[in-house]
Amino acid sequence: MKVVITGSSKGIGLAFAKEFLRHGDEVVISSRTRTTIDAAVKEIKEEIPNANVFGSICDVTKTDDIEELIDFSASKLSNIDIWINNAGTNGYMYDKLVNIPDDTIKQIVETNLLGTLYASKKVLIFMEK
């Protein structure tokens, strides 16, 4: 299978990627920064030497980034069989809602809700073709 996972440089997304790779699938991981992508790809290749893994920058709040991730994935994998919307944030805040700044709430909603919808829409357009 050819798998793309947003927000997959750490945590559950990285664990998903490793599991697919252990089963021989091809995977594109993504994150908002090149540094985190490169570190995750290195970790994966050290753990799973024959892994067919690629990494691309993608901020799911930006539709241009999503389209670039789809194009990158299609060029590396030739197709996308599975798309996992894993990107998410809590704004790195561990406090009561009343103490969370409005701009952090906006970032959380844009990433967790709008990012998932934008990515789903864009990849569905690609998959329907």
C-alpha positions as CSV (number, residue, x, y, z in Angstrom):
1,M,0.0,0.0,0.0
2,K,1.0,3.6,-0.6
3,V,0.3,5.6,2.6
4,V,0.5,9.3,3.4
5,I,0.3,10.4,7.0
6,T,0.0,14.1,8.1
7,G,1.7,15.1,11.3
8,S,3.8,12.0,11.4
9,S,7.2,13.1,12.7
10,K,6.4,12.0,16.2
11,G,3.9,10.3,18.4
12,I,1.0,8.3,17.0
13,G,1.7,9.4,13.4
14,L,5.3,8.2,13.6
15,A,4.1,4.9,15.1
16,F,1.6,4.5,12.3
17,A,4.3,5.1,9.7
18,K,6.6,2.5,11.3
19,E,3.9,-0.1,11.5
20,F,3.0,0.4,7.8
21,L,6.7,0.2,6.9
22,R,7.2,-3.0,8.9
23,H,4.5,-4.6,6.7
24,G,6.3,-3.5,3.5
25,D,4.2,-0.5,2.6
26,E,5.6,2.7,1.2
27,V,5.0,5.8,3.3
28,V,5.2,9.6,3.1
29,I,5.5,11.3,6.4
30,S,5.0,15.0,6.9
31,S,5.5,17.8,9.4
32,R,5.6,21.5,9.5
33,T,9.5,21.7,9.6
34,R,12.2,20.0,7.6
35,T,14.2,19.4,10.8
36,T,11.5,17.2,12.3
37,I,11.0,15.4,9.1
38,D,14.6,14.6,8.6
39,A,15.0,13.4,12.2
40,A,11.9,11.1,11.8
41,V,13.1,9.7,8.5
42,K,16.6,9.0,10.1
43,E,15.0,7.3,13.1
44,I,12.8,5.2,10.9
45,K,15.7,4.1,8.6
46,E,17.8,3.2,11.7
47,E,15.0,1.1,13.0
48,I,13.7,-0.3,9.7
49,P,16.7,-0.3,7.3
50,N,14.8,-1.3,4.2
51,A,12.0,1.2,4.8
52,N,10.6,2.9,1.7
53,V,9.9,6.2,3.5
54,F,9.9,9.8,2.2
55,G,9.3,13.1,4.1
56,S,7.7,16.3,3.0
57,I,6.9,19.6,4.7
58,C,3.2,20.3,5.2
59,D,1.2,22.7,7.3
60,V,-2.3,21.4,7.0
61,T,-3.7,24.9,7.6
62,K,-2.3,25.9,4.2
63,T,-4.0,24.4,1.2
64,D,-1.0,25.0,-1.0
65,D,1.1,22.9,1.4
66,I,-1.5,20.1,1.2
67,E,-1.4,20.2,-2.6
68,E,2.4,20.1,-2.5
69,L,2.2,17.1,-0.2
70,I,-0.2,15.3,-2.5
71,D,2.1,16.1,-5.6
72,F,5.2,15.0,-3.7
73,S,3.5,11.8,-2.6
74,A,2.2,11.0,-6.0
75,S,5.7,11.5,-7.5
76,K,7.4,9.3,-4.9
77,L,4.7,6.6,-4.5
78,S,3.0,6.9,-7.9
79,N,-0.4,6.8,-6.1
80,I,-2.0,7.2,-2.7
81,D,-4.0,4.3,-1.3
82,I,-4.3,5.4,2.2
83,W,-4.4,9.0,3.6
84,I,-4.3,9.5,7.4
85,N,-5.2,12.9,8.8
86,N,-3.1,12.8,11.9
87,A,-1.9,16.4,12.2
88,G,-3.1,18.0,15.3
89,T,-2.2,20.3,18.1
90,N,-3.2,21.4,21.5
91,G,-1.3,24.6,21.1
92,Y,1.2,23.2,23.6
93,M,-1.1,24.5,26.3
94,Y,-2.0,22.4,29.3
95,D,-4.3,24.8,31.1
96,K,-7.9,25.8,31.6
97,L,-9.7,27.1,28.5
98,V,-10.2,30.5,30.1
99,N,-6.4,30.8,30.3
100,I,-5.6,29.9,26.7
101,P,-5.0,32.9,24.5
102,D,-7.4,33.5,21.6
103,D,-4.6,33.1,19.0
104,T,-3.8,29.6,20.4
105,I,-7.5,28.6,20.2
106,K,-7.5,29.8,16.6
107,Q,-4.4,27.7,15.8
108,I,-5.9,24.6,17.4
109,V,-9.2,24.9,15.4
110,E,-7.4,25.7,12.2
111,T,-5.1,22.7,12.5
112,N,-7.4,20.1,14.1
113,L,-10.6,20.9,12.2
114,L,-9.9,23.0,9.2
115,G,-6.7,21.2,8.4
116,T,-8.5,17.8,8.4
117,L,-11.2,19.1,6.2
118,Y,-8.8,20.9,3.7
119,A,-6.7,17.8,3.5
120,S,-9.6,15.4,3.0
121,K,-11.1,17.6,0.3
122,K,-7.8,17.9,-1.6
123,V,-6.9,14.2,-1.4
124,L,-10.4,13.2,-2.4
125,I,-10.1,15.3,-5.5
126,F,-6.8,13.6,-6.3
127,M,-8.1,10.1,-5.6
128,E,-11.2,10.6,-7.7
129,K,-8.9,11.3,-10.7
